[in-house]
């Protein structure tokens, strides 16, 4: 942890986007602005401790010139794309009613729609996992029938896949419960 930069491992799932945005803002208040993210590793650069807010935009959007210039017009600085998300930030002092727009320029004005988009992203991420699971089952059946999965190697292979399936199921259920919690929160607010 030098003044040149800082690397932090932090695990957020799809339904944790509010916590991730709040954590990134807290890091900025502590003098560390987000530089980039890869997998669950966040790199920060030193900065002046200030109030900034961070937002994540979800969905099948491209970061073309029109897309980015629209956010720039609203005062948002583009950081990067990662796994169907675009990361943005802006100084907190820029919030409030804008003279240019006559309203507070927010990325999302409808939290329920934001939640639906995040749920859609989660469903699309399940497709590759389901394909992998089906292929694995096919391999298990074929190799098991031929006797290739006998002994310790076969047992280890099966155990690894059981652990992966259980872990994936737990994470999926945790996200579903988190989305239900957010949906209830947004519906009671609106």
RAHUKA-V672677 format. One line per field, one symbol per residue. ss: DSSP state (h for helix, s for strand, l for the rest). phi: phi as a letter, one per 40 degrees, with the letter a starting at -180 (. if undefined). Layout:
# RAHUKA-V672677
ss: ???
phi: ???
This chain:
# RAHUKA-V672677
ss: lsllsssssllllhhhhhhhhhhhhhhhhllsssssssllsssssslllllsssssssllllllhhhhhhhhhlllssssssllssssssshhhllllllllllllllllhhhhhhhhhhhhhhhhhhhhhhhhhhhhhhhhhhhhllllhhhhhhhhhhhhhhhhhhhhhhhhhhhhhhhhhhhhhhhl
phi: .bcciabbcabbbdccccccccccccccccgbccbabbfbbbbbbcaccacbbbbbbbhcbbccdcdcccccdcgcccbabafgbbbbaaccccchccccbgaccbcbbbccccccccccccccccdccccccccccccdccccccgcccgcccccdccccccccccccccccccdcccccccccccccc
